[in-house]
Amino acid sequence: MKLIVGLGNPGTRFEKTRHNVGFCVIDALMRKTGAVLDTDKHKGIFGKIRINKEEVILLKPQTYMNLSGESVQEVAHYYRIDPEDIVVVYDDMDLPLGKLRLRKDGSGGRHNGMKSVVGMMGTTKIKRIRIGIDKNPLFIQKDYVLSEFSAEEMEVMTKAYDRAADALIEFAEHDFDYLMNKYNKDEE
């Protein structure tokens, strides 16, 4: 079983913000696969789907970003999912708008949601897909990540959400090295 986690903040207030990129990718993946998030427990909402004979859980933690690891850890523990079978999707201010970057491991960097996941899971060996939201020196970081995309930016991001969803569909059938080679290379 695999676990795909999209990081974001719950509630309509945050729905279209830059910090909810992970939730938006889960939404794109649901559109492509017909999946439904129909379970509300373990501090998140999630649903199970089958992709190429592999059972996959799609999770949106409902703890707010800084505590996302609590939900990830509870779901992973309950379903006995190894950290190497988890992939987390989240926003990254250090990447250009819409750029995808896949990695097999690493710290949470400056991203509090990923720091929480790494801390609660007790390992840096968690796969991730970071999606660039760019940065704006005119904004304080907290205000920027909680701002909404412009219409022009949304066009770029919608394509990024679809590419990330495609990579996640392939996660169920391919080695992550293959995905990094394919999706990181296409982005250069």
N, C-alpha and C positions, 0 to 999 in steps of 0.2 A: 504494500500500500504506500502511496505517495501523498504528501501534503503540500499544497500550493497555497501560500499566504499572501494576501494583498494588504499592505499596511495603509492605514488611514484613520480618520476620526469619524465617529458615528454622528448621525444627525444631519438634518437638511442644511443647517448653518454652514457646515464644512463640505457639503457635497461636491461643489465644483472648484474646490481650492487646489492649489498646487500640491499640498501635502497629502491629498487623497488619490494620487496617481495609482497606488497599489489597488485601491478599491475599484478604480476605473478599469484597470486591467482585468480584474476578476469579472466585472460586468461584461467586458468584451469577450472574455472566455466563455461566459454563460451564453451569450448570444450565439457564439460559434458552435457550441456543443449542446445547447438546449438544457444545460444544467440549471438547477434551482437551489437556492440556499434556503432550506426548509427546516433547519434545526437551530434552535437558540439555546445553547448551553456552553459550558466551558469558557465563559466570558467572551463568546463570539457567536456569529451566525455562520453556518456552514452547510454544505450539501455534499453528497457523494455522487460521483459519476464514474463511468467506465470509459477509459480512452484506450483503444487498441488492447483490450483484454486486461488492462491494468486498472485496479481500483484507485481512485484519486479523490481526496477530500479538498474542496475549495473553502478557504476560511477568510472571513473578514473579522479580525478581533474588534470587540466593542468596548475596549478598556480605555480608549484614547491612546494616542500614539506612544507616549512615554512608558506605558505599561503593556505594550503589545505582547511582550515575551510571556506574560502570565497566561494568556489565552493559547499561544502557540505551545507552550510547555504542557498545559493541561490536555490539549487535544493529542499531542504527540505521545504523552504518557498513557492516556486512556486507550488509544488505538495501537499502542506499541509500535510507533513509527520511529525508525532510526533517524538521527540528524542528517545522514547522507541522503535520505529520501525526502528531504524538505527543500523547497525553494521559496524564497521570500522576494516579493516585488515591492519596490519603494522608489520615492523621488530622490534625485540627487542634484543639488545646486551647483556642483562642480563639473557637471556635464552640460554641453550645449543642449538647447531645447530639443526634445524628442529623440536624442541619441540614446541607444541602448548599450549597456555594458554588462555582460554576464561574467560572473566570477564564481569559483568553487568554494572559496573561503576568505576569511579576513575578519578584521575587527569591525565594529559598527561604525567606525569613523566618527563623523560629526552628527550622524543621524541617530537621534534618541530612540526611535522605534527599533532600529536594527541593533543598537546597543542593548536594549532591553531583551531582545530575542537571544542574542549571543550570551548575555548574562544569565538568563533563566535556563537556557539549554546547556550552559556550561561548556560550550565549545565554539570555536571560530569556524569549524568545518561545516558551514551551512551555505548552501548554494544561494545565489541571489541574482536578481535582474534589477539593475539600477536604471532609472529612466531620467534623463536630463530635464531639469526645469529651468536651467540657466540661473543667473543671479542678477540682481539689480542693486548697484551701489547706493541708490537713493532710498532704499528701504532697509530697515532693521530686519535681520534674518527672520525672526519670528513673524513679523508683519508680512514679509514677502511670501513665506510658505503658506500663510493663511489667506493670501489674496487669490483672486480668480484669474484664469487665463483670458486674454483678449480673444476676439473672434478669430483673428489671424493665427494666434498661437494655438487655438483649439483645433484648427485644421491640421497642424503639425502633430499635435498630441494624439488626435484620433488615429492617425496613421501609426504612431508609436504604440498605442494601446493594441492595435490589431497585430502588429509585428510581435509584440511581447506575448500576446495570446497564442499566436502561431508557434512561438518558441516553446511555450508551456504545453501545448498539445504534443509537440515533438518530445518533450521531456519524458512523457510516458513510454516512449519507444526507443529513444536514442540515449547514448552516453552523453554526459554533460560536456565533455571535451569536444565532441562533434558539434554540439549547439554553440559553444563558445567560438569555435572556429567559423561556423556559418554566420552567426548573428553579429559577432564582434567585427569580423572582417567586412561584412556588408555595410557596416556603419562607418568605416574609415574613409 
